[in-house]
Amino acid sequence: MKKLQLATNLVVPMLISLASPMLHAQPVQSSTSALYLQYGSAEHGTDSWAGGIMLPWNWSYALGPGRMTGYWDLSVSRWSSDYQGGNRSTWVLGAQPTLRWRPAQGLSPWFLQAGLGLSYATNHRYISDHKEFSTRYNFASHIGIGYLFGEQLKNEISLRFEHHSNAGIKRPNPGENFLQLRYARHF
């Protein structure tokens, strides 16, 4: 009997501490806005720094064993690339409606997401030593995986793959692919 009580006294608190992110999780993180900072890198040395805001749609939908939510992702980014022996920066505004799916009926701290929207180069078209966009307006799409953490899951980190191109509207259309790391803080 003492062994059972000892095991219960050790195992139950350990299980509770391991499950604590799930116990403190919000069923759906769809009603909080967030600010974020993001770094991305593309082939041939193009770097991107971005800041933005995530504005929730305030709806959710049960999908399989998880829950789907959505938000507007509004951003300002600076793409920096090598060009003719120097560095050329392009400022890009973006707006992407994004869908996010969280397992465990929306209680899991893990999520998958995807978005498709528009981007606009404000100062000039994106040109580097290796690529040249023919338009300032482009489509932006992404897929990503992320994790919510901290008190009330107000912090998140995600890894994203994002593609920008004009979808063949005008040539040349080389597109640019970024691997991005994002930190966001919900408020």
Solvent accessible surface area in square Angstrom, and as a share of the most:
residue,aa,sasa,rsa
1,M,190,0.85
2,K,170,0.72
3,K,172,0.73
4,L,117,0.58
5,Q,112,0.50
6,L,109,0.54
7,A,44,0.34
8,T,64,0.37
9,N,88,0.45
10,L,117,0.58
11,V,65,0.37
12,V,68,0.39
13,P,74,0.46
14,M,107,0.48
15,L,102,0.51
16,I,95,0.48
17,S,70,0.45
18,L,131,0.65
19,A,38,0.30
20,S,34,0.22
21,P,48,0.30
22,M,74,0.33
23,L,117,0.58
24,H,126,0.56
25,A,13,0.10
26,Q,48,0.21
27,P,89,0.56
28,V,32,0.18
29,Q,15,0.06
30,S,15,0.09
31,S,84,0.54
32,T,32,0.19
33,S,22,0.14
34,A,0,0.00
35,L,101,0.50
36,Y,14,0.05
37,L,106,0.52
38,Q,9,0.04
39,Y,76,0.29
40,G,1,0.01
41,S,45,0.29
42,A,10,0.08
43,E,107,0.48
44,H,98,0.44
45,G,49,0.48
46,T,2,0.01
47,D,49,0.26
48,S,4,0.03
49,W,136,0.48
50,A,7,0.05
51,G,29,0.28
52,G,16,0.15
53,I,52,0.26
54,M,6,0.03
55,L,64,0.32
56,P,30,0.19
57,W,71,0.25
58,N,102,0.52
59,W,102,0.36
60,S,46,0.30
61,Y,133,0.51
62,A,59,0.46
63,L,81,0.40
64,G,67,0.64
65,P,90,0.57
66,G,2,0.02
67,R,64,0.24
68,M,31,0.14
69,T,11,0.06
70,G,2,0.02
71,Y,12,0.05
72,W,113,0.40
73,D,7,0.04
74,L,67,0.33
75,S,26,0.17
76,V,74,0.43
77,S,10,0.06
78,R,91,0.33
79,W,9,0.03
80,S,17,0.11
81,S,3,0.02
82,D,79,0.41
83,Y,58,0.22
84,Q,142,0.63
85,G,88,0.85
86,G,38,0.36
87,N,100,0.52
88,R,55,0.20
89,S,27,0.17
90,T,2,0.01
91,W,114,0.40
92,V,8,0.04
93,L,82,0.41
94,G,18,0.17
95,A,36,0.28
96,Q,11,0.05
97,P,45,0.29
98,T,1,0.00
99,L,77,0.38
100,R,8,0.03
101,W,55,0.19
102,R,8,0.03
103,P,40,0.25
104,A,33,0.25
105,Q,111,0.49
106,G,1,0.01
107,L,64,0.32
108,S,10,0.06
109,P,10,0.06
110,W,132,0.46
111,F,2,0.01
112,L,89,0.44
113,Q,10,0.05
114,A,47,0.37
115,G,10,0.10
116,L,112,0.56
117,G,9,0.09
118,L,98,0.49
119,S,6,0.04
120,Y,63,0.24
121,A,7,0.05
122,T,50,0.29
123,N,69,0.36
124,H,50,0.22
125,R,77,0.28
126,Y,4,0.02
127,I,23,0.11
128,S,12,0.08
129,D,77,0.40
130,H,110,0.49
131,K,32,0.14
132,E,75,0.34
133,F,7,0.03
134,S,12,0.08
135,T,27,0.16
136,R,84,0.31
137,Y,146,0.55
138,N,11,0.06
139,F,77,0.32
140,A,2,0.02
141,S,40,0.26
142,H,6,0.03
143,I,110,0.56
144,G,12,0.12
145,I,84,0.43
146,G,4,0.04
147,Y,61,0.23
148,L,0,0.00
149,F,77,0.32
150,G,45,0.43
151,E,137,0.62
152,Q,91,0.41
153,L,5,0.02
154,K,56,0.24
155,N,21,0.11
156,E,1,0.00
157,I,72,0.37
158,S,3,0.02
159,L,88,0.44
160,R,5,0.02
161,F,93,0.39
162,E,13,0.06
163,H,62,0.28
164,H,10,0.04
165,S,13,0.08
166,N,3,0.01
167,A,73,0.57
168,G,39,0.38
169,I,128,0.65
170,K,113,0.48
171,R,189,0.69
172,P,72,0.45
173,N,45,0.23
174,P,59,0.37
175,G,2,0.02
176,E,3,0.01
177,N,65,0.33
178,F,1,0.01
179,L,103,0.51
180,Q,5,0.02
181,L,96,0.48
182,R,4,0.01
183,Y,94,0.36
184,A,0,0.00
185,R,109,0.40
186,H,6,0.03
187,F,131,0.55
